[in-house]
Amino acid sequence: MDYSGTIVDDIRPTKDALNYVLIRRGMDPVSITQFRHEFDLPYWRYLVSCGISEDEAKSNEVLREIEDAYMMHLYQVVPFREAVRALWQDQLFSPTEDQAGQNGSGGRGLEL
């Protein structure tokens, strides 16, 4: 997960994934304002501050549940195919001129 927003502004998908886990456990969801002010790493410690037991917060099951919910919410915000296409078009990952003709795509790089 990109908690720092380095790759994409993912604060809402991260918060929504947390709320998914909290609501499934009968706990109150957090607002975006709360999340911005209170979120901290390690993630398990933040989960404890939200009311999840330390044992459960450290469990692989909860982490998988959060990651699955995060990916579901992230796909709604940033469709990866379009994100990769935008990066490619901005030439962040474009091939050199010599490589462009070698992949059979007519110098366009990957076909997306």
C-alpha positions in Angstrom: 0.0 0.0 0.0 1.1 3.5 -0.7 0.3 5.1 2.6 2.5 8.1 1.9 0.8 9.0 -1.4 4.1 8.7 -3.3 2.6 7.0 -6.3 -1.0 8.1 -6.1 -3.0 10.2 -3.7 -4.5 7.2 -1.9 -5.7 8.7 1.3 -9.4 8.0 0.6 -8.9 4.3 -0.5 -6.7 3.8 2.6 -9.3 5.4 4.9 -12.1 3.5 3.2 -10.3 0.2 3.6 -9.9 0.9 7.3 -13.6 1.8 7.6 -14.5 -1.4 5.8 -12.6 -3.4 8.5 -14.0 -1.3 11.4 -17.6 -1.5 10.2 -17.4 -5.3 9.8 -16.4 -5.4 13.4 -19.3 -3.2 14.6 -17.0 -0.2 15.2 -17.6 3.4 14.1 -15.9 4.5 10.9 -13.4 7.3 10.9 -13.7 10.6 9.0 -11.1 11.7 6.5 -10.2 14.5 9.0 -9.7 12.0 11.8 -7.7 9.7 9.5 -5.4 12.6 8.4 -4.7 13.6 12.0 -4.5 10.3 13.7 -3.0 7.8 11.1 0.4 6.5 12.1 2.7 3.6 11.3 3.1 0.8 12.1 -0.3 0.2 10.8 -1.2 -2.4 13.5 -0.6 0.2 16.2 -3.0 2.5 14.4 -5.6 -0.3 14.2 -5.3 -0.7 18.0 -5.9 3.0 18.5 -9.1 2.5 16.5 -10.3 -0.3 18.9 -9.0 -3.5 17.3 -7.2 -5.8 19.7 -3.4 -5.9 19.3 -3.5 -9.6 18.5 -6.1 -9.1 15.8 -4.4 -6.0 14.5 -1.1 -8.0 14.0 -2.8 -10.9 12.4 -2.3 -11.8 8.7 -6.1 -12.2 8.4 -6.8 -8.5 9.2 -3.9 -7.3 7.1 -5.2 -9.3 4.1 -8.7 -8.0 4.7 -7.4 -4.4 4.7 -5.2 -5.0 1.6 -8.2 -6.5 -0.3 -10.5 -3.6 0.7 -7.7 -1.1 -0.2 -7.3 -2.6 -3.7 -11.1 -2.6 -4.3 -11.3 1.1 -3.3 -8.1 2.1 -5.1 -9.4 0.6 -8.4 -12.4 2.9 -8.1 -10.1 5.9 -7.8 -7.3 5.1 -10.2 -7.9 2.5 -12.8 -4.4 1.0 -13.2 -4.6 0.6 -16.9 -5.2 4.3 -17.4 -2.5 5.2 -14.8 0.1 3.1 -16.6 -0.9 4.6 -19.9 -0.6 8.1 -18.5 2.9 7.3 -17.1 3.9 5.8 -20.4 2.7 8.7 -22.4 4.5 11.1 -20.1 7.6 9.0 -21.0 8.5 8.1 -17.5 8.9 4.6 -18.7 9.2 5.0 -22.4 11.8 3.0 -24.2 14.9 4.5 -25.8 14.7 5.2 -29.5 16.8 2.1 -30.2 14.5 -0.1 -28.1 11.2 1.3 -29.6 11.5 -0.5 -32.9 12.5 -3.8 -31.4 9.3 -4.8 -29.8 7.1 -4.9 -32.9 4.8 -2.1 -31.7 6.0 0.4 -34.3 7.9 2.4 -31.8 5.0 2.9 -29.4 6.3 0.7 -26.6 3.8 -1.6 -24.8 0.3 -2.0 -26.2 -2.1 -1.1 -23.5 
